[in-house]
Amino acid sequence: WKPFKGEITFIRSTEFASRTDKNFHLEQWKQLAEGGLQVHEVPGHHLTLFEEPEVQGLAEVLGDILEG
């Protein structure tokens, strides 16, 4: 993978955010994001973020990101 000159937006579940063994993902993305890494947490579990009711939290975060 090659570094990206801009900022990268990273969305993660609160389930993964609460697990220190998953922090290596952030370090890897930070190495690629030359413009910085913007991290957002959404309530829920990694495997069910696209299912009701958790998808509502994801939609809210995406809306906030897109509104900038």
Backbone hydrogen bonds in HBPLUS format (Angstrom, degrees):
<---DONOR---> <-ACCEPTOR-->    atom                        ^
c    i                          cat <-CA-CA->   ^        H-A-AA   ^      H-
h    n   atom  resd res      DA  || num        DHA   H-A  angle D-A-AA Bond
n    s   type  num  typ     dist DA aas  dist angle  dist       angle   num
A0004-PHE N   A0032-LEU O   2.63 MM  28  5.69 166.9  1.64 160.7 161.9     1
A0034-GLU N   A0004-PHE O   2.88 MM  30  5.83 148.6  1.98 159.1 168.6     2
A0035-GLY N   A0006-GLY O   3.03 MM  29  4.34 143.7  2.17 123.4 112.7     3
A0008-ILE N   A0036-GLY O   2.99 MM  28  6.47 159.9  2.03 159.8 163.0     4
A0038-GLN N   A0008-ILE O   2.82 MM  30  6.11 167.5  1.83 161.8 166.1     5
A0010-PHE N   A0038-GLN O   2.74 MM  28  5.98 170.6  1.75 166.1 168.2     6
A0040-HIS N   A0010-PHE O   2.84 MM  30  6.20 157.6  1.89 164.1 169.0     7
A0012-ARG N   A0040-HIS O   2.86 MM  28  6.28 161.6  1.90 163.5 169.5     8
A0042-VAL N   A0012-ARG O   2.88 MM  30  6.22 151.6  1.96 148.3 156.4     9
A0017-ALA N   A0013-SER O   2.92 MM   4  6.19 157.7  1.97 148.3 155.7    10
A0014-THR N   A0042-VAL O   2.86 MM  28  5.81 133.9  2.07 153.2 150.5    11
A0018-SER N   A0014-THR O   3.00 MM   4  6.01 138.1  2.18 140.8 148.3    12
A0015-GLU N   A0044-GLY O   3.11 MM  29  6.07 145.7  2.24 171.9 177.5    13
A0019-ARG N   A0016-PHE O   3.05 MM   3  5.23 157.7  2.10 107.0 114.1    14
A0022-LYS N   A0019-ARG O   3.03 MM   3  5.66 164.9  2.05 118.2 123.0    15
A0023-ASN N   A0020-THR O   3.24 MM   3  5.41 168.4  2.25 108.7 112.2    16
A0025-HIS N   A0022-LYS O   3.22 MM   3  5.99 157.2  2.28 117.5 122.4    17
A0026-LEU N   A0023-ASN O   3.03 MM   3  5.39 121.9  2.38 105.2 118.1    18
A0027-GLU N   A0023-ASN O   3.34 MM   4  6.78 157.2  2.39 149.8 155.6    19
A0028-GLN N   A0024-PHE O   3.03 MM   4  6.26 156.3  2.08 148.7 154.5    20
A0029-TRP N   A0025-HIS O   2.97 MM   4  6.26 163.3  2.00 154.8 159.0    21
A0030-LYS N   A0026-LEU O   2.86 MM   4  6.02 156.1  1.91 150.8 157.8    22
A0031-GLN N   A0027-GLU O   3.24 MM   4  6.44 145.8  2.36 140.1 147.3    23
A0032-LEU N   A0029-TRP O   2.98 MM   3  5.14 132.9  2.21 100.5 113.7    24
A0033-ALA N   A0029-TRP O   2.98 MM   4  6.15 134.6  2.19 148.3 161.7    25
A0036-GLY N   A0033-ALA O   3.07 MM   3  5.14 163.7  2.10 108.9 112.5    26
A0048-THR N   A0045-HIS O   3.06 MM   3  5.44 152.0  2.14 112.7 121.1    27
A0051-GLU N   A0048-THR O   3.10 MM   3  5.32 159.6  2.14 118.1 118.1    28
A0055-VAL N   A0051-GLU O   2.87 MM   4  5.25 147.6  1.98 130.0 136.5    29
A0056-GLN N   A0053-PRO O   3.16 MM   3  5.85 153.6  2.23 116.5 123.3    30
A0057-GLY N   A0054-GLU O   3.04 MM   3  5.51 128.0  2.32 110.3 121.7    31
A0058-LEU N   A0054-GLU O   3.32 MM   4  6.74 155.8  2.39 147.8 154.7    32
A0059-ALA N   A0055-VAL O   2.87 MM   4  6.08 157.2  1.92 146.7 152.8    33
A0060-GLU N   A0056-GLN O   3.02 MM   4  6.28 151.8  2.10 143.8 150.9    34
A0061-VAL N   A0057-GLY O   3.11 MM   4  6.37 161.7  2.14 147.9 152.1    35
A0062-LEU N   A0058-LEU O   2.92 MM   4  6.15 165.7  1.94 154.8 159.2    36
A0063-GLY N   A0059-ALA O   2.88 MM   4  6.04 155.2  1.95 144.9 152.1    37
A0064-ASP N   A0060-GLU O   2.97 MM   4  6.24 159.2  2.01 149.4 154.4    38
A0065-ILE N   A0061-VAL O   2.95 MM   4  6.20 158.1  1.99 152.0 158.0    39
A0066-LEU N   A0062-LEU O   2.93 MM   4  6.12 165.3  1.95 153.8 157.2    40
A0067-GLU N   A0063-GLY O   2.95 MM   4  6.08 147.1  2.06 147.1 156.0    41
A0068-GLY N   A0064-ASP O   3.11 MM   4  6.22 132.6  2.34 136.2 147.9    42
A0068-GLY N   A0065-ILE O   3.14 MM   3  5.08 132.1  2.38  94.6 107.7    43
